[in-house]
Each structure stands twice: as structure tokens, then as C-alpha cells.
């Protein structure tokens, strides 16, 4: 079993002490501890707490790429997090995280197609924040093409576990439900 498979198994089993063992294997994750987040969106705590909860929201039999996307989706926050006038933001953490995730996954030896899929999900995991759709009918043709991408199923699964890790924040859960319906609608057409 190679290193990335060992990490996947650790992420699946989530045995006591799993986070410390993962951080030893992926030292870039250490910076997530003590990286603050806005209490408005992340009452659960810092980025490390949120990331652990995101991984824990993944079913043990889920797509292994979801485990990686959950683990790495906010890896860019330590670089992007700013605090100004008491407000915490992390604009651009998705793009920064995609670069960091690509380097981590390559170092660990994940096959290129999997790396590309996971990095795409990390890069786009905040898509719903800029779209702000209220109804299925509000989706543009461009948005529907994005949703038709075969990788969108992974992104949708990431949105679900990310929402669960945000203490099931109603706005994130509402976004998940809307985009799930839209994805199902686009798949049928």
C-alpha cells in the first residue's frame, strides 16, 4: 500500500488520533490550526476543526476523492485569511488551496486523473457563494454547463459535507439542496 492509499484508509476509518497522523503525513495541514474563521459562518471553530468535521461527515464507503477534497478544501485559508476591523475573510482561498492541493497530491503519488478531479473540486468549492441562485430557473446556460461537468457530482458531495461541518448552517444546506435539484434536472435533460 502506497502513502496516499494509507492516508485514504486513515481518512475512511477515522480511528482515534487520526488527525495527528494525517498532519504528520501532510504537514501543510498544521497551518489550519489557529487559522480563525468568521463565527457567522463557522461557529464550529478554526479551520482545522472545520476540516476534521468535514472529513468526519464523509461516509466510510464514499468516493475516495471526496475524502481528499474534504481534507484539502480549505488548505488555502492560512495564506488567504485576513482580519480587518474585526471581520475575518479568506478571499481567494479556493485558488490558493487548489495550488497547494495539487502539490500535495502529486507528492503523495495520486494518479493524475484523480489529482485533477480533486483539485478542480477544491478550486470550485465556493462556487455557490458567487452564484446566489434562488430558484432552479435562475440558472444561466453557462451555469448549467458547469453543472453538467462530470466532476460536479464530487463538488456537490463536497458542498454537502462542508455544510454538515459548518454545523449544518441553513444557508449552506439550502444551497446544497438547490444545486442537487439543479444537477438532477441537468442530468435528465
Secondary structure, 3 states (H helix, E strand, C coil): CCHHHHHHHHHHHCCCCHHHHHHHHCHHHHHHCCCCCCCCCCCCCCHHHHHHHHHHCCCCCCCHHHHHHHHHCCCCHHHHCEEECCEEECCCHHHHHHHHHHHHHHHHCCCHHHHHHHHHHHHHCCHHHHHCCCCHHHCCHHHHHHHHCCCHHHHHHHHHHHHHHCCCCHHHHHHHHHHHHHHHHHHHC
